[in-house]
């Protein structure tokens, strides 16, 4: 809801109301990126899932590469899964 409103031009910063978590306006990485994707592709479930999914894949690849560098391939496979 916050990202959709931001995509439409309405900013909720400082406007918590009763339906908003106090932390939500400060999560700009997710909030703004989701609003950007909504602005480009429209509001859908796929649009809202795309950025967190991409970040989770990148996190697994980063964990794998760091573990492979420091501990070896076997440990890196266990860490990435």
C-alpha positions as CSV (number, residue, x, y, z in Angstrom):
1,X,0.0,0.0,0.0
2,X,2.8,2.4,0.8
3,X,4.7,1.6,-2.4
4,X,1.5,1.9,-4.5
5,X,0.8,5.3,-3.0
6,X,4.4,6.4,-3.6
7,X,4.1,5.3,-7.2
8,X,1.0,7.5,-7.5
9,X,2.9,10.5,-5.9
10,X,1.6,10.4,-2.3
11,X,4.3,10.1,0.3
12,X,3.5,8.7,3.8
13,X,6.6,9.8,5.6
14,X,5.6,11.0,9.0
15,X,2.0,10.0,8.4
16,X,1.7,6.7,10.3
17,X,-2.0,6.6,10.9
18,X,-3.5,3.4,12.4
19,X,-2.8,1.0,9.5
20,X,1.0,1.6,9.1
21,X,3.8,0.1,11.0
22,X,6.1,2.7,12.5
23,X,9.2,1.2,10.8
24,X,7.6,1.0,7.3
25,X,8.4,4.6,6.3
26,X,12.0,4.1,7.1
27,X,12.5,1.1,4.9
28,X,13.3,3.1,1.8
29,X,15.2,0.3,0.1
30,X,12.1,-1.8,-0.2
31,X,9.6,0.9,-0.2
32,X,11.1,3.1,-3.0
33,X,12.2,0.1,-5.2
34,X,8.7,-1.4,-5.0
35,X,7.2,1.9,-5.9
36,X,9.5,2.2,-8.9
37,X,8.6,-1.3,-10.1
38,X,4.9,-0.5,-9.6
39,X,5.3,2.7,-11.6
40,X,6.9,0.8,-14.5
41,X,5.0,-2.5,-14.5
42,X,1.7,-1.6,-12.7
43,X,0.4,-3.0,-9.4
44,X,0.4,-6.8,-9.3
45,X,1.6,-9.6,-7.1
46,X,4.6,-10.3,-9.4
47,X,5.7,-6.7,-9.2
48,X,5.6,-6.7,-5.4
49,X,7.5,-10.1,-5.2
50,X,10.1,-9.3,-7.9
51,X,12.5,-7.1,-5.8
52,X,12.6,-9.3,-2.6
53,X,13.0,-12.4,-4.8
54,X,15.9,-10.8,-6.7
55,X,17.6,-9.7,-3.4
56,X,17.2,-13.2,-2.0
57,X,18.9,-14.8,-5.0
58,X,21.7,-12.3,-4.9
59,X,22.2,-13.0,-1.2
60,X,22.5,-16.7,-1.8
61,X,25.0,-16.1,-4.6
62,X,27.0,-13.7,-2.4
63,X,27.0,-16.2,0.5
64,X,28.2,-18.9,-1.8
65,X,31.0,-16.9,-3.3
66,X,32.3,-15.6,0.0
67,X,32.2,-19.1,1.6
68,X,33.9,-20.6,-1.4
69,X,36.6,-18.0,-1.2
70,X,37.2,-18.4,2.5
71,X,36.2,-22.0,3.4
72,X,36.0,-24.1,0.2
73,X,33.4,-25.3,-2.2
74,X,31.7,-27.9,0.1
75,X,31.1,-25.4,2.9
76,X,29.9,-22.8,0.4
77,X,27.2,-25.1,-1.0
78,X,26.0,-25.8,2.6
79,X,25.9,-22.1,3.4
80,X,24.1,-21.0,0.2
81,X,21.3,-23.6,0.8
